[in-house]
Amino acid sequence: MNKDVVIIGGGIIGLSSAYYLQKEGHKVTVIDQSDITSGASFVNAGYVSPSHFVPLAAPGMINKGIKWMFHKSSPFYIKPRVDIDLIKWGLNFKKSATQEKVDKAIPILKDFNIFSKELYEEIRASNEFDFFYKKKGLIMLYQTDKGGEEEWKLAQRAIKEGLKAKILSIEDVKKLEPKVDLNIKGAIFYDGDSHMTPDEYMKGLYSYLKKIGIKFHTNEKVLQLENNNNKILKIITNKRDLAANEVVLATGSWSPLLTKKLNLKIPVQAGKGYRINVKRETGITMPAILVEAKVGVTPMNGFTRFAGTMEIGGINNNIDYTRVKSIVKLAESFYKNLKISKTDIDNAACGLRPCTPDGLPFIGRHSKFKNLTIATGHAMMGWSMGPGTGKLISEIISDKKLSLDLNPFSVQRFG
């Protein structure tokens, strides 16, 4: 049965859901509070990455978080504030950061990323719209023996999970990156990863969806979700009222603002990340993660992007230049000839990644509302998991067999 579906949220998750729902014959409307030109879906590192299989809530992150909390330039920073939701989130994060829970999450995240990567490649092959997509793998560059040992331990787990990974010497890296002078001890190479230019893909997908008849209401804020008898009846915005058979909540870091109105507990904290685009030639041709720096480096279509930091500091788009300059300093310490200009620094942008306490997204229906589907909490993997999530949302709403088991992503796992 074809349905009227309203998607709240126009990021990669919302647009991917619209793409697959339209293919199933549903009538789709998307509401977004912005003009769909900025945010986490536009400023991420663009990795489509099966090698990213460790959730944020990993053993050791609590101790690192406490140590880093007092350093504003650190890779993971929790801005101290009195906030009951943050305290509850932190307690659940601590409970989730066990080896046992991480071991359970690893194959789940790996399978999800592979599923989503295959969908990106299907979309690319469809020629519905054009976008930059390169299958070059990912190199993890390290400067210390400790960094290399930790990374190789992760690589061994990846190999156990069926992924390909190998150690590269400085000479091996030089063959992959002949035009850059690197200050490293070695690297780990994952050959199964791909990379994209997020801004370009989002613009192409948005234009394509408008062309095929999906209706968009941009710069429009959802104020209320009118409900009765376990059903959402009406979406009330600052400009109109909309009725729908089905509602998809894909509002990322803003999700708690709406779920609270429905008395639902969906613990999500906004994790701010920054990006710097360098438009002049850097010589960098391989996507990389700078292991000790926790900085992502991506050669995109026409520029090189440096992205990093996780700042749990509430919902705001303020640029903290201490953190931006930290990314610059770290990137320049790995790439000896790199010089990031003041203009590039001044043009830095940020995005808010929705982080759950256990590092797994929330995807699925909530028992309290029979026509509400939630898709949020993808943290740093939102780009990689975008099409996979969209496909799952369309399968839920179309009552089709699910491509993946949704139990690990239950929207009610925290009560």
N, C-alpha and C positions, 0 to 999 in steps of 0.2 A: 504493500500500500504506500503510495506517495504521500509525503507529509510536508507541511509548512514548517521549516526549521529556522529558528533565529539563533545565530551564533553571536555571543557577546565576546568581542576580542578579535582584533585583526592582525595579530602577530603570526609567526610561522605555524603555530598550532591551529589558530582559528582559520587561516587561509587554506591550510592543508585539509582541514575538516570540510571546508566549503567545497574544495576541489573534488573530494571523493563522494560527498553527499550528492552533489550535482550529477555525478556519473551514475548514481543509483536512481536518478529520476526525481529527487526531492526538490522542492522549491526553497531556495536558500536566501536568507537575508543576513548580512553582517553589520553589526553595530560596533563602532570603535570610538573611544573618547579623543583620539588624535586624528591626523590626516593620513595615517599609515605611511609615514616617511622616516620614522625614527623609533628608537627603542632597542631592546635587547636583540630583536630579530635582525636588526640592521648593523649592529656594532660588534657582533661576535667574531670569533676567529675563523668561522666558515668550515670547520672540520666535520667531515662525515666519517665517524671514527669508531669502528669496532674495537680498537685498542683502548678506548676510554671505557673501562668496565668497572672501575673502583668507585663506589659512591663517596660523596663528600664526607659522610659520617663514617670515617675509618679509624681504627685504633691509632692512638697517637695524636689525633687532631685536637682533642681536648687540651692536652698539655701544650701543643704548639699554639693553639688558640689563646691560652692564658698567657703564654710567653710573648706572643705577637700583639696581644691586645693593647699593650702599652707603647707600641711603635706604629705610628700612623702610616709609615711607608711599607709595612710588612705585607706579604702576599695575602694573608687571611686576617682580617681585622673586624672585631666586633665593637661597634661604637657603644661605649657604656651609656645606658639609659634605663630609667625606671619604666618598665613596660611589662605588664603581666603576661602578655602573649609571647614576648621574647623570652621571658623566664621559663614559661612552660615549654616553649620550643627547645630551649637550651637543655632542659632536663630530659626531654625525649631524644634529643641529639646524643646526649651522654649514654642513654640506655641503648641506643642503636649502634654506637661506635664500638662494637665487639667483633672479634675475629670471626666468630660463628655467624653473625648476621651478615658480615661482609662476604664471607664465603658463599652464603646463600644468594646474595645479590649479584655476584660477579657473572654467573652464566645467564641470569635473567637480563642484565644490562647488555651483555655481549650479543645475545640472540636478538634483542630489540634493535640494537644498532645495525646488525647485519640485515635484518628485515627492512629497516628504513633505508639503508643504503641501496638495496635492490630496487626499492620503489623510486628513489631518485633517478636511478639508471633507466627505469621504465619510462618515467616522465621525460627524461632526456631523449630517449629513443622515439617517443611519440611525436616529436617536432611540433608540439602545440605552441610552444614559445621557446625562444633561444636563451641559453644561459651558459656561463663559464663553469665547467666541471672537469677537474683533472684527477686522474688516478695515478698519483706518484708516490703514495705511501707517506709516512711521517717519520722524521728522525728526532730522537730524544738526545739532545746534546748535553753532556755533563762536563763539569770543570774539576770535580774532586773524585777521589776514589770512593768515598762514602756515597756520593750521588750515583756513581756508576754501579756500585754494588746493589743499592736499593732498586735502581731501575732494572738491573738484570734479574733480580728476584721477581719483580713484576712481569718481566718478559717470559720467565720460565712458567709463570702461572698462565700467561697468554698462550704459550705453546701447548700447555696441558689442556687448554680450552679449545685447541684446534686452530689457533691463529699462527701466522708465521712471524717470527722475530729473530733477529741475529745481531751479534755484536759487531760494531764497525770500529776499525782503527782510525787514527787521524788521517792516514793515507787513503783509506776507503772513503772517508767523508770528503776529502779533497777531490776525489773522482766525481762524487755526486755534486759538489759545490765548488767548481774550479775557480769561480770569480770572486770568492770571498776569503778573507784571512781570518780564521777562527781561533779563538783562545779557548781550547777545549782539551780534555784528556781522551775523549772518545765519544761514542754514541751507540744507541740501540736503534735499529731500523725495523719498523713495522710496514710491510709492503701492502697490506690490505686496506689502508685508509685512503680517502679522497679529500679534496678541498674545493671550495667554491668561493664566489664573491656574493655574500649575502644580500647587499643592497640591490644588486642587479637582479638576482633571482626573485626577491620580494616584489620589485617593480614589475617584472615580467609576469609573475603569477597574478598579481593584482589586476593588471591590464587584461590578461587572458580571462580571468573570472568575470570581470565587467562585460567583456565582449560576449561571453556565453550566457549572459542573462542573470548573473547573481547581483542582487541589489545591495548597495552599500549605503549606510548612513554614517558618515564620518564626522568628527568633531562633535560628537553627541554622547552625552553622559547618561548612563542608566542610573535612575534614582531609586526605583523600587521594582520588586518582582511580586506582583499581586497574585496571591495563591489561595486556594480553598480545596478541601477534601484531597489532600496529597497531590495536588496538581497546580502547576504554574499557569495562571489564566492570561496574564497580561504583563508585558514588559513596559514599564513607564520610564521614558527618558525626559530630558529637559526640553524636547521638541515634539514628542508624539507618544501615543500609546500603540503597542503592537501586540496582536494576539498570535499564538503559535501552537502547533501540535506538540512540538519538541523545542527545548531550549538547551543550547550547549554553552557552558561557561568555560571560556578559554582566555581568562583575563590575567594570566600570569601572576605577577607580584601583587596585583590589585585584587586578587580573588577573595581574600578575607573580608574586604570591604562589602562585597555582595553576599558572601555565604553567611556572614554574621546577621544580615537582614533576614535570612531564612532560618536562623538559629542552628546553623550547621557548624561543626568543628572541623575546619580544614586548615591545619597549621602550616602556613607558608610565610617565610620571611624573605624580604627583598635583599638580594645579594648584588651589590653594585660592581660592575666591571667596566674597565676603560679600554678605549682603543685609540691608537695613533696611526694615521695613514701617512706614509711617506711616498710622495708621487714621483720624486726623481729616482733615477736608476740606482739600485742598491747592489745589484749582482746576485741577489738571493733568488734561487729558483726552486728550492725545496721547502715545503712546510716543516716547521720544527717547533719543538717545545724545549725551552731552556730550563733544564731540570731544576737546578738550585734556585733559579730566579722565578720559577712558576709563570713564565711569560710565553705566550704563543706567538709564532712568527709565520705569516702566511703571504706568499706571493700571489696577489689577486690580479684581476684583470685591469692592468694599468697602474698598479701601485702595490706597495708592500705594507701589510698591516701588522702592527705590534699590539697585542691585547693581553690584558691580565688583571690581577687582583680580585679578591672577593671581600667586599666590605658590607657587613651586615649592619645597616644603619638606618633602617626605616625607608619610607617612600619619599624620595626627593631626587632631583636631577642635578644637584649641585656638583660642580667639578672641583675635586680636591687636587690641586696642582702638585702637592707634596707626593701624592700617589702616582700621578702622571709622570713626574720627573723621576720617580723611582723606577718605573718601567723603562724610561729612556736610559738611565744610568746602567741598569742591568743588561739591556739589549746591547749597548755600546761596549760593555765589558766582555761579551761573547764575540761580537763582530768587530774586529779591531779597526776596520776602516769606515765603520758606520758613523755618520754624524747626523743626528736628528735635529732639524732646525727649530728655532723659536716659533716660527709660523706653524710648523707641524704640531708643536706642543700646544700652542694657543688654540689650534683647531681640534683638539682632542674631544671625544664625545664619550658618553657613558650610557649604560643600559642596565635595567634591573632584572636580575635572573631570579625566578621564583624557586626558593629552596625549601624542601621538606626536611623534617628532622632525620629521616633515615636515608635520604639520597635517592629514593625511588619516586617517580611521579605519581600523581593521583589521576587515574583514568577509570571512568565507569559511572554507573548510575548510583544514586543515593536512595535508600529504601524509603526515605521520608517523602520523596517526590517522584512519581512514576514517569514524568516527562522531562526530567532534568538529567543531563549528562555532564560530568565535570572532567576537564582535561587541563591540568596545571601542575606546577612543581617539578619541572624538568631540569632545574638548576643550570649547570654548564653544558648539559647535553640536549637542550631544546632544539638546536639547529639539527643535530645529528638524528634526533628522534622525530622530527616534524612530520614527514609523510607517514611514518609508521603509526603515529598517534592519530592523524587524520583518517587513515584507513580503518583503524579500530573503532573510531567514533562512528564512521559511516556503517560499519558492520553492526554495532550496537543498535543504532537507530533503525536500520533496515531489517533487524531480527535475523541476521545471517550468522553462519558459523564463524567464530572468531579466529583470526590468524594466530593470536597468542593468548596464553592463559592470563586473565586479568586479575586473578587473586592477589598476586604480589603488589598490584597497584590499587587495591581496594581503597575507595574514598572514605571508608569508615574505620580504617585500621587504627586510628588514634582516638576512637570514641565518637 
